Each structure stands twice: as C-alpha cells, then as structure tokens.
Amino acid sequence: MDTFTFKGTVTYSVYRQLLKHFVSLVSTIGDTVTYGAEVIKHLLKCSVDRKVLIEQCARFGVSSLPITLSIVGMSTVIVAMQVAGEMVKQGAGNFVGLLVTMLVVREEAIIMSGFAIISMIGSSLASEVATMRVTEQIDAITVLKVNPIEYLFVPRVLSGILMMPLVLIVASLFGIIGGGVAAHLASGLSYKAYFDSVWNGLYMKDMNVALLKAVVFGFTIALVSCTCGYNATGGAKGVGEATTKAVVWSFVAIVIWDLVFSIIFFF
C-alpha cells in the first residue's frame, strides 16, 4: 500500500485525530502548569483586585448553586431509592443513611458539583477569556502594561479555590437530606433511623479529604478554563473550540485528581 492510499484510509484518519488530541492535551498541560505557577506567585503576594474577586466569587458560587444542587440532589435520590428498598428487605435498613452519606461525602457531591460547575462556569470563563483574546482586548491590556495573568487569571482562580468548598458543603447537606426523603418514600424507613445512621457514616477524614478535593478541583477548573480561553485563536470558531477544550480537559483533570486522592487516602 503506497503512502497516498494509506492516507485515505479510516485508520489514518483515526490516527490523525488521536495525534491531534494528544498534542492538544500535552500543550494544555504545559500551558496550565506555566500559568498556574505564575498565578500561585501572585496569590502569595496577595495581588488581587478585591472588587473583581467578589464578582467572580458570586459567579462561581451563587450562580452555579441551583444547577449543582439539582444534579447532586437528583443523583442521590436515585441511588437512595434503589438502595433503601433492597437494604430494608435484607434487614439492613439501619445502614442506609451510612451508605448514602459515605457515597455523597466521599465521591458524589464533589464529582457532580465539579461536573456542574465545569458545564456552567468553566465554559463561561473559557468563552469570556477567549473572546477577549480574539478581539485583541488582551493585547490592549498588555500594551497598557497590565499583567494579563494577574488581571484575568488570579481573581477567577482564587474564586474557584474559595467557593468550591462552600458549594460542596451545601450540595452534600442537600444530597444527604434528599437521600433521607427518598429512602423514606421508597421503603418506609423512618427519618430517625436514617439520620441516626448518617452520623455513623460521617468521618472527619472523609470530610477533610472532600474539602481538600474541593480546593484542588476549584483551582483546576478555573485554571484550565482560563488557560484554554487565553490560548484561543481564529475568531468565533476559535472561541468555540477553546470552550469545548476547556470543558473536556477540565472533566479529564478532575477525574484524574479524584483517582489520585483515592489512591493516596483510601487505597
């Protein structure tokens, strides 16, 4: 098979797509690490515009809360409804609250909150910064001798660090309460039995790890989204591609982080 014929095959097309995505991933990781180091440097100097920070905190925390609570609440209700009936039949009704609480605190609340915030806030951050890049607003900021990393990245990343733990706490409480209601309706399990069991499933280690995850996830989502937007090129099409890239790589990043945390703290 000659080279020309091979380039027309499906195999070659798949190879090119995989290579393109791999190069994009490596490039994004490199840029994220570079910009992240600079962001940390500015954070250590406490160099942040407080007004912009408050605006971004409201955006990251308050604006994302309805969709986050909806996703976490519904997913917990679904699990609790299916688990409670079977556990009550097997005489393990007193462990329903423990199981639901461990699921919510350890994994579900933080993962579902992360997915919701990436979909709503991460994509918004990426498209906003990408639009500023393709319309040359960032170039104008640079000409005015304003550091674009300090001006654009720092308040957004810091808002993620500050607000993600708060979102996680509210989402976890909402999920646990929703699980109790669902378990009661699905199996007749009393609220007292459920919430007595909840206390048996709450451990300081789980809560501390969850809060640490929230800080890392908030930092990662904001940083990856801003990085993808900052590197956008090519007009309106570039904005769309940057937004898509930000969402995809943020999903990948938090799943990898979750695996790392699981290996370190629970393996």
Secondary structure, 3 states (H helix, E strand, C coil): CCHHHHHCCHHHHHHHHHHHHHHHHHHHHHHHHHHHHHHHHHHHCCCCCHHHHHHHHHHHHHCCHHHHHHHHHHHHHHHHHHHHHHHHHCCCHHHHHHHHHHHHHHHHHHHHHHHHHHHHHHHHHHHHHHHHHHCCHHHHHHHCCCCHHHHHHHHHHHHHHHHHHHHHHHHHHHHHHHHHHHHHHHHCCCHHHHHHHHHHHCCHHHHHHHHHHHHHHHHHHHHHHHHHHHCCCCHHHHHHHHHHHHHHHHHHHHHHHHHHHHHHHHC
